[in-house]
Amino acid sequence: SEAELAIALAGRRDDDLAAAEAWRVRAQALRTAGRHAEALPAFLAAADCAFRAGDAGLAAQVRIGLVDTLGWLDRFEDALALADELLQVLGEAQAC
């Protein structure tokens, strides 16, 4: 797929931000197709790349998608814990 090609190219260029965007597209496509178990590692990879790139906003957006995916996988406690963490992070960001 195009997302997989973008992931490979970003990896070759050592571009964490491009990799985060590519993983995010892959994760969202999988989630939209109802393939939540496959979307989970893609969301995690996207968040990891976004953190490494220093883009906290993108990392938060990706993790919001992760909350939804965890819910679809009946991992409600994990979803709620992550949502609480995101609320704290976003609240701190707004306070600045």
N, C-alpha and C positions, 0 to 999 in steps of 0.2 A: 504494500500500500504506500501511498504518498507519505503518510506519517512515519512509517518505518524507514523510508528513504531519508526523510528529514532528520530522524533520530541518528541514523548512521552518519550522515554528513556532518551534523553538529558534533558528534563524537570525534570524528576525524579532525575537525577544526579546533577541538578542545574549547567549544563555545557553550558554556553552561546555560546561558540565557536562551540561546536557540534550541538547545536540547530540552529545556524546561517547556518551551512553547510547543515543541514537537510532541513530547510526551503528553502534554495537556490535550492536544488535539486527538491523539490516539485514545487517551482515556475517555474523553467526551464521546468520541465515536463509538467506542465499545459500550459505554453506559447507555447511549441512545439506542443501540441495538439490543439492549437488555442483557448484555454479556458482562454483568457486574463483577463476577469473580475474576475475569480477565482485566477489567478496568482497574481493579484495586492496585495491583503492582504498577500499573502505568501512572496512576495518580501519585503513588508514593515516589516513583522515580521523578515525576515532574516537580513535586514539592522539594525533593532533595536537590535537584539541579537549580531550582529557583533560589533556595537558601544559599547554595554555593556561589551563585551569581550575585548574591547580595540584594535580590529583589524580594523584599518582604511582602510587598503588595501582591505580587504574582503568587508567592508561596501561600498566602492567605486565600486567594481566589481558588487555587488548586485544592486546598484543603477543605474548602466549602463543598466542592464537588465530591471530595472523599467522604464527607459526612453523609451525603445523599446515598452514595454507593454502599457505605457501611449499613445504612438503614435497609436498603434493598436486600442485603445479605443477612438480614435478621441479627445484625451485630449492634443492637440498639445501645447497649452500655458503652461500647467503644465510640459510637456516633455521638452520644450525648457528652461523653468526656471530651472528645475533640471539639465539639461545638462550644462547650464551656471554656476550653482553652482559647479558642478563637475569639470568643466574646471578650475575654480578658485582654488579649493582644490588641484587638481592634479598639477597645476602650482606652487602652494606654496610648495608642497611636493618635486617637482623637484628642486626648488630654494634652498632647505636645503642641 
